[in-house]
């Protein structure tokens, strides 16, 4: 990868902590329950970014998983997510992110819907089955982390 290509990716990675801090601030007053699971998802996203920075290798991240976690957090916050936003937040190139998103859709994990007022925009969300599976995974992870800190 050329140094010129690295610039936008580096800017995105460096900007990610601001996004995560904003999510964390929004979630802190919410306490336990689903919002606490959204906090666990946020931590997983942050750790993926930290791992990428630690090893300075862009190809050890998992854009599809990052998208799924981000969509889970957005859903728990009652927000809608544009396809372009999910792709950018994945940390991958737009072409790679779109490829992962199409794969997630073909697996029945996400649903993509066109904006009724502006056909150029599309929104993406987790399917109910994917939401339940991610919630179960995060609850399991949360329980494991709780036993470590108890």
N, C-alpha and C positions, 0 to 999 in steps of 0.2 A: 504494500500500500504506500502510495506516495505521501510526502509530507503535506501536500496540498489537500489530499483527501482526508487526512487526519484532522485538519482544523475543525470542520463542522462536528465530527464525532467527538472530539475532545471538548468542544464547547457544550455539546449536549450532556456529556458525562459530568462536566464541571457544574452545569446548571441543575443537575438532578438533585443534589442535596437541598437546594432551595425549595424545590417542589415537595420533597419528602418532609422538610421542616414544616411547610405549610399544612400538609396533611396531618402530621403529628399534632400540631397546635389545634387543628380543628377537632381531632379525635380525643384529645386528653380529657376534656370535660365530660365526655360521654360515658365514661365508666366501663362496666363489663358488658357482656353479651356480644351481639354481632359487631358492634363498633370495636370491641376489644379484638375480635378476630380480624377486623380490618387493620388494626394496628400490627398484628402479627404478619399480615400480608405485606404491609408497608416495610416492616423490618426485613422480610425476605427479599424484597426488591432492593432495599438499601444494601444488604449483604451481597447480592449479586453484583451491584455496582462496585462495592469495595473490593470484591474478589477480582474483578476486571482491572481495577486500578493497581492492585497489589502485584498482579502478574503481568501487567501492561500488555495484555493480549486481548484483542477485541473478539476473538473467536471462541472464547470459553464461556460466554454468556449464552443465555437461552431466551431469545426474543419472544417465542411463543409463550413460555411460562410467565415472563415479565408482563406480557399483554394480559394473560388470564388473571394474574394477581391485580394488575391495575384496574381491570374491568370489575373485579370483585370489590375493590375499594370504592370505585365510583358508584357501583350499585348500592353498597351499604350507605353511602352518603346521599343517595337519592339523585345522583347526577346522571346525565346522559353523556355519552362519549362519542365524539366524531371519529370516523375511521382514521382520518389523518392524524388526530391526536394520539390514538392508540398506537399507530405505526411509529410516530416520532418518539413516543415514550418508551418504545421497545428497545431503543438504542441501536437498532440495526439500520442499514440503508433502507430507503423507502421501498425499493424493489424486493428486498429480502423480507421486510416486514409484511408487505402485501402478500407475498407467497405464503408466509406463515399464517396470516389471517385467513387466506382462502383454504388452507389445510385445516385450520381449526373449524371453519364453517362446514367443510365437507365431513368432518368427524362429528358434527352436531354439538360442538362445544360453544360456539358463538352464533349469534343471529345478526345479520346485517339488514338494515332497513333504510330505504331512501327517505329523505326529508320530503314531506308532502308539499311544502311551499317552495322548495328549491331543490330540483332534481340533481343538482351538482353535488349536493351534500349527502352523506350517508352516515348513519349511526350504527354502532356496534354494541352489543350487550351479551352477557353470558346467557346461555339457555338455562332453564330451571334445573335440568339435570347436572350441568356443569357447575352451577352455583352451589347446589347441594354437595357435590363431590368435593369442591374446593373448601367449602365450609367444614365438611367432615375432616378433611386433611388438616386444616388449620386448627380445629379443635383438638385433634390428636397431637399436633405439634405443640400447641399451647399447654396441654396436659403434661407432655414430656418436659417442657421448659419449666413448668411450675414445680415439678418434682425435683428438678435440679436446683432451684432457688429456695426450696423449703428447708 
